Amino acid sequence: MTARPLSPFESGYFAADARLGSVPVGGMPLFIGTAVRGKVDEHILRRVLGELAAGHVLLRSRVDTVGGVARFVAGEPVMPTLTVREGGVDEYWELVNSPQDWAAGLFRAVLLRGVRESRIVLVIHHGISDGRSAFALLEEMWRRYAAHAAGTEPPLHDSDDALLGGVDELLAAVVGEAEVDGFLAHLAQEIAEASPADAPHTMPHDGDGVGDAGGRLALRRIELSPGQTAELVEVARGRGISVNSVLAGAALAAVRGELAGDGPIPLMCGHAADLRPDLSPPVPVSTILNCASGAGTPALVDRDADPLAVGAVVDATMRVLRESRFPALFMRAAQRPLAPQVAAMLSQPPAIALSNMGRLPAHPMPDGLEFVRDEVFAMAAGMPPKMTIFTVGGRLTVQVEYDTAEHSHTRMGRVAEAMSDRLARVTRVAVRG
Protein backbone atom coordinates (compact mmCIF):
# COMPACT_ATOMS: atom_id res chain seq x y z
CA MET A 1 0.00 0.00 0.00
CA THR A 2 1.17 3.53 -0.80
CA ALA A 3 -0.23 6.78 0.57
CA ARG A 4 0.35 10.54 0.68
CA PRO A 5 -1.57 13.55 2.00
CA LEU A 6 -3.65 15.55 -0.44
CA SER A 7 -1.98 18.81 -1.40
CA PRO A 8 -3.80 22.08 -0.60
CA PHE A 9 -4.86 22.40 -4.27
CA GLU A 10 -6.18 18.85 -4.40
CA SER A 11 -7.93 19.21 -1.05
CA GLY A 12 -10.21 21.86 -2.54
CA TYR A 13 -11.65 19.33 -4.95
CA PHE A 14 -12.68 17.15 -2.02
CA ALA A 15 -14.13 19.96 0.12
CA ALA A 16 -17.67 21.27 -0.09
CA ASP A 17 -18.09 24.78 -1.54
CA ALA A 18 -14.40 25.09 -2.51
CA ARG A 19 -13.46 27.30 -5.45
CA LEU A 20 -10.43 27.83 -7.69
CA GLY A 21 -10.77 31.46 -8.73
CA SER A 22 -14.35 31.80 -9.98
CA VAL A 23 -14.84 28.03 -10.45
CA PRO A 24 -16.59 25.87 -7.83
CA VAL A 25 -14.55 22.65 -7.74
CA GLY A 26 -15.64 20.76 -4.60
CA GLY A 27 -16.54 17.18 -5.50
CA MET A 28 -16.60 17.89 -9.23
CA PRO A 29 -16.67 14.82 -11.48
CA LEU A 30 -15.04 14.63 -14.89
CA PHE A 31 -16.91 12.58 -17.50
CA ILE A 32 -15.09 11.54 -20.66
CA GLY A 33 -15.97 8.94 -23.23
CA THR A 34 -16.83 8.00 -26.77
CA ALA A 35 -20.04 7.38 -28.66
CA VAL A 36 -19.75 4.53 -31.19
CA ARG A 37 -21.92 2.54 -33.55
CA GLY A 38 -21.69 -1.21 -33.15
CA LYS A 39 -21.60 -3.60 -30.22
CA VAL A 40 -19.11 -2.86 -27.45
CA ASP A 41 -17.64 -6.06 -25.97
CA GLU A 42 -18.37 -5.75 -22.26
CA HIS A 43 -15.78 -8.40 -21.29
CA ILE A 44 -12.97 -6.64 -23.16
CA LEU A 45 -14.01 -3.31 -21.66
CA ARG A 46 -13.89 -4.71 -18.12
CA ARG A 47 -10.44 -6.11 -18.76
CA VAL A 48 -9.20 -2.78 -20.12
CA LEU A 49 -10.59 -0.85 -17.14
CA GLY A 50 -8.62 -3.13 -14.84
CA GLU A 51 -5.47 -2.48 -16.85
CA LEU A 52 -6.00 1.28 -16.66
CA ALA A 53 -6.34 1.12 -12.88
CA ALA A 54 -3.26 -1.09 -12.66
CA GLY A 55 -1.19 1.40 -14.68
CA HIS A 56 -2.32 4.63 -13.00
CA VAL A 57 -2.01 4.74 -9.25
CA LEU A 58 -4.54 7.53 -8.62
CA LEU A 59 -7.21 5.58 -10.51
CA ARG A 60 -7.03 2.85 -7.89
CA SER A 61 -6.86 5.25 -4.96
CA ARG A 62 -9.39 6.28 -2.37
CA VAL A 63 -9.34 9.20 0.06
CA ASP A 64 -9.05 8.41 3.77
CA THR A 65 -8.88 10.89 6.63
CA VAL A 66 -6.62 9.97 9.53
CA GLY A 67 -6.08 12.38 12.42
CA GLY A 68 -7.77 15.15 10.47
CA VAL A 69 -5.43 14.72 7.46
CA ALA A 70 -6.94 13.60 4.16
CA ARG A 71 -4.69 11.34 2.13
CA PHE A 72 -4.71 9.27 -1.04
CA VAL A 73 -4.38 5.57 -0.29
CA ALA A 74 -3.61 3.15 -3.10
CA GLY A 75 -3.45 -0.59 -2.63
CA GLU A 76 -3.29 -3.49 -5.03
CA PRO A 77 -4.94 -3.04 -8.43
CA VAL A 78 -8.70 -3.46 -8.24
CA MET A 79 -11.35 -3.81 -10.90
CA PRO A 80 -13.13 -0.46 -11.34
CA THR A 81 -16.91 -0.61 -11.29
CA LEU A 82 -18.53 -0.89 -14.72
CA THR A 83 -22.26 -0.22 -14.90
CA VAL A 84 -23.94 -1.52 -18.05
CA ARG A 85 -27.46 -0.45 -18.96
CA GLU A 86 -29.67 0.58 -21.83
CA GLY A 87 -29.57 4.26 -22.60
CA GLY A 88 -29.00 7.05 -25.06
CA VAL A 89 -28.62 10.82 -24.92
CA ASP A 90 -31.19 11.35 -22.16
CA GLU A 91 -29.56 8.73 -19.94
CA TYR A 92 -26.17 10.32 -20.56
CA TRP A 93 -27.51 13.67 -19.34
CA GLU A 94 -29.08 12.03 -16.32
CA LEU A 95 -25.62 10.61 -15.52
CA VAL A 96 -23.69 13.88 -15.81
CA ASN A 97 -26.34 15.71 -13.79
CA SER A 98 -26.31 13.14 -10.97
CA PRO A 99 -24.27 13.44 -7.75
CA GLN A 100 -21.44 10.91 -7.65
CA ASP A 101 -20.54 8.64 -4.76
CA TRP A 102 -16.74 8.39 -4.45
CA ALA A 103 -16.67 6.10 -1.42
CA ALA A 104 -15.86 3.03 -3.54
CA GLY A 105 -13.12 4.76 -5.53
CA LEU A 106 -12.28 7.76 -7.69
CA PHE A 107 -12.66 6.03 -11.06
CA ARG A 108 -15.43 3.99 -12.61
CA ALA A 109 -17.17 3.58 -15.96
CA VAL A 110 -20.65 3.38 -17.47
CA LEU A 111 -21.62 1.65 -20.72
CA LEU A 112 -24.88 2.97 -22.17
CA ARG A 113 -26.24 0.71 -24.90
CA GLY A 114 -28.52 2.64 -27.24
CA VAL A 115 -30.61 1.75 -30.25
CA ARG A 116 -28.33 3.41 -32.80
CA GLU A 117 -25.17 3.98 -30.81
CA SER A 118 -23.53 3.18 -27.50
CA ARG A 119 -21.50 5.31 -25.10
CA ILE A 120 -18.54 4.38 -22.98
CA VAL A 121 -18.26 6.98 -20.21
CA LEU A 122 -15.28 7.12 -17.85
CA VAL A 123 -16.19 8.81 -14.56
CA ILE A 124 -13.15 10.34 -12.82
CA HIS A 125 -12.93 12.56 -9.75
CA HIS A 126 -11.63 15.91 -11.03
CA GLY A 127 -9.32 16.13 -8.04
CA ILE A 128 -7.06 13.47 -9.56
CA SER A 129 -7.23 14.36 -13.25
CA ASP A 130 -7.52 17.31 -15.57
CA GLY A 131 -8.96 17.18 -19.07
CA ARG A 132 -5.68 16.61 -20.85
CA SER A 133 -4.73 13.53 -18.85
CA ALA A 134 -8.34 12.31 -19.13
CA PHE A 135 -8.12 12.46 -22.92
CA ALA A 136 -4.82 10.61 -22.78
CA LEU A 137 -6.53 7.97 -20.65
CA LEU A 138 -9.36 7.68 -23.18
CA GLU A 139 -6.83 7.20 -25.98
CA GLU A 140 -5.08 4.50 -23.93
CA MET A 141 -8.42 2.81 -23.31
CA TRP A 142 -9.12 2.54 -27.03
CA ARG A 143 -5.58 1.45 -27.81
CA ARG A 144 -5.88 -1.37 -25.28
CA TYR A 145 -9.40 -2.27 -26.38
CA ALA A 146 -8.34 -2.48 -30.05
CA ALA A 147 -5.33 -4.62 -29.13
CA HIS A 148 -7.44 -7.10 -27.16
CA ALA A 149 -10.07 -7.19 -29.90
CA ALA A 150 -7.30 -8.10 -32.38
CA GLY A 151 -6.06 -10.87 -30.09
CA THR A 152 -2.86 -9.19 -28.89
CA GLU A 153 -1.74 -8.36 -25.35
CA PRO A 154 -0.66 -4.76 -24.69
CA PRO A 155 1.93 -4.19 -21.93
CA LEU A 156 0.26 -4.03 -18.54
CA HIS A 157 2.25 -1.09 -17.15
CA ASP A 158 3.03 1.69 -19.59
CA SER A 159 2.05 4.74 -17.58
CA ASP A 160 2.54 5.87 -13.97
CA ASP A 161 2.75 3.79 -10.82
CA ALA A 162 4.40 6.32 -8.47
CA LEU A 163 2.20 8.47 -6.24
CA LEU A 164 3.41 11.94 -7.25
CA GLY A 165 2.74 15.00 -5.13
CA GLY A 166 0.08 17.52 -6.02
CA VAL A 167 0.91 20.01 -8.76
CA ASP A 168 1.01 22.91 -6.28
CA GLU A 169 3.63 21.07 -4.24
CA LEU A 170 5.62 20.19 -7.36
CA LEU A 171 5.50 23.86 -8.38
CA ALA A 172 7.11 24.90 -5.10
CA ALA A 173 10.38 23.48 -6.40
CA VAL A 174 10.42 25.85 -9.40
CA VAL A 175 8.39 28.88 -8.25
CA GLY A 176 9.85 30.46 -5.12
CA GLU A 177 8.13 32.41 -2.38
CA ALA A 178 9.81 35.64 -3.46
CA GLU A 179 8.26 35.27 -6.94
CA VAL A 180 4.84 34.82 -5.38
CA ASP A 181 5.41 37.90 -3.23
CA GLY A 182 6.27 39.91 -6.34
CA PHE A 183 3.25 38.56 -8.19
CA LEU A 184 0.88 39.60 -5.42
CA ALA A 185 2.51 43.03 -5.14
CA HIS A 186 2.02 43.51 -8.87
CA LEU A 187 -1.66 42.56 -8.60
CA ALA A 188 -2.14 44.99 -5.71
CA GLN A 189 -0.61 47.76 -7.85
CA GLU A 190 -2.92 46.92 -10.77
CA ILE A 191 -5.91 47.09 -8.45
CA ALA A 192 -4.83 50.47 -7.09
CA GLU A 193 -4.49 51.89 -10.62
CA ALA A 194 -7.70 50.37 -12.03
CA SER A 195 -10.81 52.37 -12.81
CA PRO A 196 -14.32 51.01 -12.14
CA ALA A 197 -14.98 51.45 -15.86
CA ASP A 198 -12.33 48.80 -16.56
CA ALA A 199 -14.25 46.07 -14.76
CA PRO A 200 -15.13 43.27 -17.20
CA HIS A 201 -18.79 42.67 -17.95
CA THR A 202 -20.54 39.31 -17.75
CA MET A 203 -23.72 38.04 -19.36
CA PRO A 204 -27.03 38.76 -17.63
CA HIS A 205 -28.30 35.93 -15.45
CA ASP A 206 -31.65 34.72 -16.74
CA GLY A 207 -31.53 31.04 -15.81
CA ASP A 208 -34.55 28.98 -14.82
CA GLY A 209 -32.73 25.76 -13.90
CA VAL A 210 -34.40 23.70 -16.63
CA GLY A 211 -31.69 21.73 -18.44
CA ASP A 212 -31.37 18.54 -20.45
CA ALA A 213 -33.11 15.39 -19.21
CA GLY A 214 -34.27 17.14 -16.07
CA GLY A 215 -30.84 18.34 -14.98
CA ARG A 216 -29.61 21.91 -14.73
CA LEU A 217 -26.23 21.39 -16.46
CA ALA A 218 -26.31 21.51 -20.25
CA LEU A 219 -24.32 22.06 -23.43
CA ARG A 220 -24.72 22.97 -27.07
CA ARG A 221 -22.29 21.36 -29.47
CA ILE A 222 -20.58 22.82 -32.56
CA GLU A 223 -18.75 20.35 -34.79
CA LEU A 224 -16.53 21.51 -37.64
CA SER A 225 -15.78 19.32 -40.61
CA PRO A 226 -12.15 18.29 -41.24
CA GLY A 227 -12.05 20.86 -44.05
CA GLN A 228 -13.33 23.67 -41.84
CA THR A 229 -10.90 22.66 -39.11
CA ALA A 230 -7.98 22.79 -41.54
CA GLU A 231 -9.15 26.20 -42.78
CA LEU A 232 -9.32 27.52 -39.22
CA VAL A 233 -5.75 26.38 -38.60
CA GLU A 234 -4.61 28.10 -41.79
CA VAL A 235 -6.31 31.35 -40.77
CA ALA A 236 -4.55 31.29 -37.41
CA ARG A 237 -1.18 30.61 -39.04
CA GLY A 238 -1.75 33.37 -41.56
CA ARG A 239 -2.44 35.85 -38.76
CA GLY A 240 0.48 34.60 -36.68
CA ILE A 241 -1.73 33.75 -33.72
CA SER A 242 -2.81 30.51 -32.07
CA VAL A 243 -5.97 28.61 -32.97
CA ASN A 244 -7.02 29.02 -29.35
CA SER A 245 -6.77 32.80 -29.71
CA VAL A 246 -8.98 32.73 -32.83
CA LEU A 247 -11.53 30.66 -30.91
CA ALA A 248 -11.36 33.04 -27.94
CA GLY A 249 -11.91 36.01 -30.23
CA ALA A 250 -14.96 34.32 -31.75
CA ALA A 251 -16.27 33.40 -28.29
CA LEU A 252 -15.96 36.94 -26.94
CA ALA A 253 -17.61 38.33 -30.08
CA ALA A 254 -20.46 35.82 -29.63
CA VAL A 255 -20.96 36.80 -25.98
CA ARG A 256 -20.87 40.53 -26.81
CA GLY A 257 -24.12 40.10 -28.72
CA GLU A 258 -25.86 39.26 -25.44
CA LEU A 259 -24.86 42.54 -23.77
CA ALA A 260 -26.77 45.79 -24.14
CA GLY A 261 -25.30 49.03 -25.37
CA ASP A 262 -23.28 50.28 -28.32
CA GLY A 263 -19.55 50.62 -28.58
CA PRO A 264 -16.75 48.49 -27.14
CA ILE A 265 -17.06 47.15 -23.61
CA PRO A 266 -14.50 45.25 -21.50
CA LEU A 267 -14.90 41.47 -21.45
CA MET A 268 -12.73 38.75 -19.96
CA CYS A 269 -12.04 35.36 -21.52
CA GLY A 270 -10.94 32.72 -19.03
CA HIS A 271 -8.52 29.98 -20.08
CA ALA A 272 -7.62 26.65 -18.53
CA ALA A 273 -3.83 26.42 -18.38
CA ASP A 274 -1.74 23.24 -18.21
CA LEU A 275 1.05 23.54 -15.63
CA ARG A 276 3.03 20.51 -16.82
CA PRO A 277 5.52 22.58 -18.86
CA ASP A 278 6.33 24.61 -15.72
CA LEU A 279 7.39 21.57 -13.72
CA SER A 280 10.92 20.22 -13.52
CA PRO A 281 11.08 17.52 -14.64
CA PRO A 282 7.89 17.91 -16.70
CA VAL A 283 5.08 15.49 -15.91
CA PRO A 284 3.93 13.56 -19.01
CA VAL A 285 0.34 14.19 -20.11
CA SER A 286 -0.24 10.44 -19.83
CA THR A 287 0.29 10.66 -16.05
CA ILE A 288 -3.04 10.94 -14.26
CA LEU A 289 -2.75 14.14 -12.20
CA ASN A 290 -4.71 17.37 -12.07
CA CYS A 291 -2.30 20.01 -13.39
CA ALA A 292 -4.88 22.63 -14.40
CA SER A 293 -4.58 26.28 -13.49
CA GLY A 294 -6.16 29.32 -15.11
CA ALA A 295 -5.59 32.70 -16.68
CA GLY A 296 -7.73 35.52 -18.05
CA THR A 297 -7.37 37.72 -21.12
CA PRO A 298 -9.29 41.04 -21.09
CA ALA A 299 -10.32 42.74 -24.33
CA LEU A 300 -12.52 45.60 -25.47
CA VAL A 301 -15.17 44.06 -27.70
CA ASP A 302 -17.67 45.87 -29.93
CA ARG A 303 -21.01 44.45 -31.00
CA ASP A 304 -19.79 43.86 -34.56
CA ALA A 305 -16.22 42.99 -33.56
CA ASP A 306 -13.99 41.03 -35.94
CA PRO A 307 -13.16 37.74 -34.16
CA LEU A 308 -9.67 37.76 -35.67
CA ALA A 309 -8.95 41.26 -34.37
CA VAL A 310 -10.16 40.30 -30.90
CA GLY A 311 -8.19 37.07 -31.19
CA ALA A 312 -5.01 39.04 -31.88
CA VAL A 313 -5.53 40.97 -28.61
CA VAL A 314 -6.09 37.70 -26.74
CA ASP A 315 -2.98 36.19 -28.31
CA ALA A 316 -0.75 39.12 -27.33
CA THR A 317 -2.03 38.98 -23.75
CA MET A 318 -1.57 35.22 -23.54
CA ARG A 319 2.06 35.58 -24.63
CA VAL A 320 2.66 38.02 -21.77
CA LEU A 321 0.90 35.73 -19.29
CA ARG A 322 2.96 32.73 -20.38
CA GLU A 323 6.24 34.66 -20.25
CA SER A 324 5.41 35.92 -16.75
CA ARG A 325 4.32 32.41 -15.67
CA PHE A 326 0.96 33.74 -14.55
CA PRO A 327 -0.80 30.32 -14.34
CA ALA A 328 1.93 28.91 -12.09
CA LEU A 329 2.05 32.00 -9.91
CA PHE A 330 -1.75 32.08 -9.69
CA MET A 331 -1.72 28.47 -8.50
CA ARG A 332 0.89 29.18 -5.84
CA ALA A 333 -0.78 32.42 -4.74
CA ALA A 334 -4.19 30.72 -4.44
CA GLN A 335 -2.82 28.64 -1.56
CA ARG A 336 -2.09 31.75 0.53
CA PRO A 337 -4.36 33.97 2.62
CA LEU A 338 -5.06 36.89 0.28
CA ALA A 339 -6.03 40.50 0.81
CA PRO A 340 -9.77 40.90 0.06
CA GLN A 341 -9.14 43.07 -3.02
CA VAL A 342 -6.67 40.57 -4.49
CA ALA A 343 -8.93 37.62 -3.73
CA ALA A 344 -11.82 39.42 -5.43
CA MET A 345 -9.70 40.12 -8.51
CA LEU A 346 -8.55 36.50 -8.83
CA SER A 347 -12.10 35.17 -8.37
CA GLN A 348 -13.74 37.53 -10.86
CA PRO A 349 -15.86 35.44 -13.24
CA PRO A 350 -15.13 35.68 -16.96
CA ALA A 351 -17.76 36.41 -19.59
CA ILE A 352 -16.84 33.03 -21.08
CA ALA A 353 -14.04 30.55 -20.41
CA LEU A 354 -12.20 28.21 -22.78
CA SER A 355 -10.78 24.81 -21.93
CA ASN A 356 -8.88 23.73 -25.04
CA MET A 357 -7.49 20.18 -25.10
CA GLY A 358 -5.70 20.74 -28.42
CA ARG A 359 -5.20 18.35 -31.31
CA LEU A 360 -5.61 14.66 -30.50
CA PRO A 361 -5.11 11.56 -32.66
CA ALA A 362 -8.04 9.53 -33.93
CA HIS A 363 -8.77 6.52 -31.74
CA PRO A 364 -7.85 3.09 -33.07
CA MET A 365 -11.30 1.60 -33.69
CA PRO A 366 -11.52 -2.21 -33.72
CA ASP A 367 -13.48 -4.05 -36.39
CA GLY A 368 -17.20 -3.80 -35.80
CA LEU A 369 -17.13 -0.35 -34.13
CA GLU A 370 -17.52 3.01 -35.85
CA PHE A 371 -16.43 6.22 -34.14
CA VAL A 372 -19.17 8.85 -33.73
CA ARG A 373 -17.68 11.43 -31.37
CA ASP A 374 -15.84 11.97 -28.11
CA GLU A 375 -17.77 13.58 -25.27
CA VAL A 376 -16.32 15.28 -22.20
CA PHE A 377 -18.08 17.17 -19.44
CA ALA A 378 -16.84 18.76 -16.22
CA MET A 379 -19.27 21.30 -14.78
CA ALA A 380 -20.58 22.19 -11.37
CA ALA A 381 -23.60 24.16 -10.21
CA GLY A 382 -22.87 27.88 -10.24
CA MET A 383 -19.94 27.58 -12.65
CA PRO A 384 -19.48 30.38 -15.22
CA PRO A 385 -20.25 29.36 -18.82
CA LYS A 386 -17.39 27.81 -20.72
CA MET A 387 -16.44 26.22 -23.99
CA THR A 388 -14.60 22.92 -23.99
CA ILE A 389 -12.68 22.52 -27.24
CA PHE A 390 -10.89 19.52 -28.69
CA THR A 391 -9.80 18.27 -32.10
CA VAL A 392 -9.94 14.50 -32.60
CA GLY A 393 -8.72 13.04 -35.86
CA GLY A 394 -8.64 16.45 -37.55
CA ARG A 395 -12.20 17.48 -36.60
CA LEU A 396 -12.70 20.33 -34.12
CA THR A 397 -15.54 20.28 -31.58
CA VAL A 398 -16.72 23.19 -29.44
CA GLN A 399 -18.99 22.35 -26.50
CA VAL A 400 -20.79 25.42 -25.13
CA GLU A 401 -21.42 24.39 -21.51
CA TYR A 402 -23.50 26.17 -18.87
CA ASP A 403 -25.63 25.95 -15.77
CA THR A 404 -29.25 26.64 -16.72
CA ALA A 405 -29.89 28.03 -13.23
CA GLU A 406 -27.48 30.83 -14.23
CA HIS A 407 -28.10 31.23 -17.98
CA SER A 408 -31.08 30.01 -19.95
CA HIS A 409 -31.16 27.56 -22.85
CA THR A 410 -32.45 30.39 -25.01
CA ARG A 411 -29.56 32.73 -24.24
CA MET A 412 -26.85 30.09 -24.47
CA GLY A 413 -28.41 28.71 -27.64
CA ARG A 414 -27.95 32.17 -29.17
CA VAL A 415 -24.34 32.23 -27.97
CA ALA A 416 -23.71 28.83 -29.59
CA GLU A 417 -25.32 29.98 -32.84
CA ALA A 418 -23.29 33.19 -32.81
CA MET A 419 -20.10 31.21 -32.14
CA SER A 420 -20.89 28.88 -35.03
CA ASP A 421 -21.62 31.83 -37.30
CA ARG A 422 -18.36 33.59 -36.47
CA LEU A 423 -16.32 30.44 -37.02
CA ALA A 424 -18.06 29.99 -40.38
CA ARG A 425 -17.10 33.55 -41.33
CA VAL A 426 -13.50 32.89 -40.34
CA THR A 427 -13.29 29.72 -42.43
CA ARG A 428 -14.91 31.49 -45.41
CA VAL A 429 -12.11 34.06 -45.16
CA ALA A 430 -9.70 31.15 -45.56
CA VAL A 431 -11.56 29.82 -48.60
CA ARG A 432 -11.53 33.21 -50.33
CA GLY A 433 -7.89 33.70 -49.45
Order of alpha helices (4+ residues) and beta strands (2+ residues): beta-alpha-beta-beta-beta-alpha-beta-beta-beta-alpha-beta-beta-alpha-alpha-alpha-beta-alpha-alpha-beta-beta-alpha-alpha-alpha-beta-beta-beta-beta-alpha
